[in-house]
Amino acid sequence: MHQIRYGLLVMALLLLSSGLAQTTRLILATTTSTYQSGLLDVLLPPFEAHFGFDVDVIAVGTGAALELGRGGDADVLLAHAPAAEMALVEAGYAVERTYLMYNDFVLVGPVADPAGIAGAASAAEALARIAQVGATFISRGDNSGTHIKELELWTAAGITPGWGRYLEIGQGMRQALFVADEQRAYTLTDRGTYLAVRDRLELTILFEGDPLLFNPYHVMAVNPQVHPHVNHAGAMALIAWLSSPEAKSLIDGFTASGEPLFFTTPLD
């Protein structure tokens, strides 16, 4: 890991010293969870102060963030949908994909738990119980990393959701949690966003711990060979910073209600 960090830093410094950073403006397209949790408010100011960049954040679902990269409308991408990320890399639109951190997904719902998912043996069984009783389920329905994971879980359960109280809202994670709270419904959420707004909700975590709920985040640069106008030097500098021990310490120390939201333990 130290060699990877050092290599990224050397590459970023070479690009910066060569004058390839044509602007101090850097566009980061990211999943809503890193923005709405407040993590970027901790990570970006030290980077901007040290490297001299002004980072514009576009916080959207992971699918939309990756499409911004595909179109050259961002310089660097932060996402949490590994298969979709790898597809973008393999298609040549993104480079230097680097592991950053992880948390996990959880199923939340009303304390009464009308579908009885707290006693399920797996996430797929929990969803099957929700579908069986026709309980209200709020889906982001926005091609975000969370939505992609939700669809994977429905597939694992052998269910195509579509009953009357399965509601796709096309909004971000915070909004989905607030709607679920109002509707006394179930929803799938990343743990970080839930913890960040837990004090405003009556929803509780009812199911967690299935390996299928693991939620890794990666950062990558938009390929300058495909989109020559992107700020590749800035993107590499940001990736180097996010991979540094200092940034990882900030990530591991970031909490809500006394609980950590993300972890940087290496995947390998």
Buried (B, 14 or more C-beta within 10 A) or exposed (E): EEEBBEEBBEBBBEBBEEEBBEEEEBBBBBBBBBBBBBBBEBBBEBBBEEBEBEBEBBBBBBBBBBBBBBEBBBBBBBBBBBEBBEBBBEEEBBBBBBBBBBBBBBBBBBEEBBBBBBEBEBBBBBBBBBBEEEBBBBBBBBBBBBBBBBBBBBEBBEBEBEBEBBBBBBBBBBBBBBBBBEBBBBBBBBBBBBBBBBEEBEBBBBBBEBEEBEBBBBBBBBBBEBBEEBBBBBBBBBBBBBBBEEBBEBBBEBEBEEEBBBEBEEEE
